[in-house]
Amino acid sequence: MRTVQLPGVSFPVSAICLGTAYFGSRDSEALAREELDYYYGLGGRFLNTAHEYGHGASERVIGRWLRDHGNRQEMVITTKGGEDHARPFARAMRRHELLEDADECLERLAIDCIDFFLLHIDDPNVPVAEILDTLHDLQKAGKIRHYGCSNWSVERMEEADAYADAHGIERFVMHEIEWNLSRRNTVNREMGIKWLDEEYIDYHERTKMPVAAYSPMAVGIFSKYAATGSFDTCSPGQQKSYDSPYNRRMAEKLMALSKETGYSIVELQIGYLCSQPRAFVDFPIVGSSKLSQLQESLRGIDCQFTPDMLDFLLEV
């Protein structure tokens, strides 16, 4: 698998990151290991997990897999902290909470140092000074190599950038956020979930901060549309968020491009993110509930978009 280089980071990362949110919870450990082995066999070396996932189950599965394969030094591990596991999407961003999360992540993963420790969410009530000083202290202690954020507003990231520059410490090295070919109708803003829009693109173009794109297939809505000609098989929540003239037109565009190129709709969505002509590096985070789904997603790395293909899709 080819790699990409993140600014300010001394080591490369795989161009597609393996998402592990349901390892050990919805997905059995046997399936998780099958997916890890397949990804590793293709040369994938980049994993994404979180303190919150399965109340620690995902990290524990990864830790056991790393131990059994003896390949910790080959793998790049991203995990996230800052959520209260007892209350999903509740913030836990004070200094003592982040320190506790980092220690628990290290213990579950059975590793000495986390390659990328991200803030899973933001709490605007906590000053960026407290947050960045805590992350810098974790870095100095050798517990994390780099740090980043997820689902932060542009305003807060700019504030964090200014603080880091003023105090001579590392800026966030990546931002994890939803990015795909859909446009949401609604989002539960109080949960802190955001998606890449023009404001974010402008920020990332200016700062060159890399984007870790989660939900690259938009929860499968375009594949469902292609199978039935509508979003009726999507859940009520998905329909509320995604059923729109724009997304129906995008689905039709993907179907037409799939027919023309021979790539599947899933491969096209991954290829779109792997072919971005942007000033910032991006990479998709792919997860699946079946090995066959993961195999299809990973084939998307070979789907190289031409400028004409990009123009065709985005002229919606």
Buried (B, 14 or more C-beta within 10 A) or exposed (E): BEBBEBEBBEEBBBBBBBBBBBBBBEBEBEBBBBBBEBBBEBEBBBBBBBBBBBEBBBBBBBBBBBEEBEEBEEBBBBBBBBBBBEEEBBBBBBBEBBBBBBEBBBEBBBBEBBBBBBBBBBBBEBEBEEBBBBBBBBBEEEBBBBBBBBBBBBEBBBBBBEBBEEEEBBBBBBBBBBBBBBBBEEEEEEEBBBBBEEEBBEBBEEBEBBBBBBBBBBBBBBBBBBEEEEBEBBEEEBBEBBBBEBBBEBBBBBBEBBEEBEBBBBBBBBBBBBBBEEEBBBBBBBBBEEEEBBBBBBBBBEBEBEEEBBEBBEEB
